[in-house]
Amino acid sequence: MALPIPSFYQGMPYNEARTKMLELGWQVPIINNSQDCQFMQDICKDYPEVNACSETGVSFCLFIFTDANGKQFKITTAGRDPLEMVNWRNE
């Protein structure tokens, strides 16, 4: 059974979106940990589900959640403080 997708809006703070995803049962795969992270150490430490971040310009980041069947939900953010949602998609 597919997990529900919460309501999001453009510019929503990532930490709010993350809380909603976890409350609905989405899982955080550990993609990066702060020791192996090749970009923004603080983001890797706080959000192990981060897949990648650009360190120049707008500072886009990609975060990935999974369900028990391996389906992915991806969230793209921009900025640093706070991280704000700019795109999301269920795959």
N, C-alpha and C positions, 0 to 999 in steps of 0.2 A: 504494500500500500504506500502510495506517495505521501510524503510529508507536506503539510500546507506551507505556503509562502506568505510571510507577513506583508502587510502594507508598508511600502517605502515611499519616500518622496525625495526629489532632487535636493541635495544639500543637507540631508539628514546626517547627523553625527554618526560615525561608524560604530562607536561604542553602544549606541542605542539599537542600531540594526543588529549588531552581534548579540546583544542580550535577547532580542526577539527571536533570532534564529535558534539560539540554544534552548530557549523556553519551549519551542515547537519540536524539539528533538533532533535538530541538525547537529552533526558532530564536527569537531574541530580536528582535522588531520594535522599532525605535527609535520609541517613542511620545512620549517626553519626553526632552529633554536638559536638562542643568543650566542652560543659558542661557534656555530658553523655559519652564521649569517654573513653574507657578502655585501650587505647594504644596511643602512639605518638600524644600528644595533638596538635602539630603544623600541622600535616597532617590532622587531623580531622577538624581543624579550616579552613584550606585552601581548603580542598576537602571533602565536606559533603557526596560525593558518595563513600567514602572509606568504605569497608565492614570489612576488617581485615588487620592487619599488624603483622609480627613477629618482635620482638624487639631484637632478637639475630641473630648472623650470618650475612647472606646476607641482612636481612631486606626486605623480600618479602611483598608486599601489593596487595590487590585485590580491584579493583574499578568496580562499576557497573553503567551502563547507561540503560535507558529504552526508548521505543518508546510509542506512544499513545495507542498501542494495548497490552502493557505489556511485549513485548519481551525484552529480556535482551542482552546486549553486555558487556562482562567482559574483563577487562585488568589487567594483572599481571605485577607488576614492581619489580625491585630489586634495592637496594641501597637507599641512603637518599638524597644526594645532588649532582647531580639531581636524581630524580626518573627516572629510565630508563625502558622502556618496554622490557619484556622478553617473554610474551605470550598474546594472545588475541583470543577471540572466540565469535561467535554469537550464542545465544541460543533461 
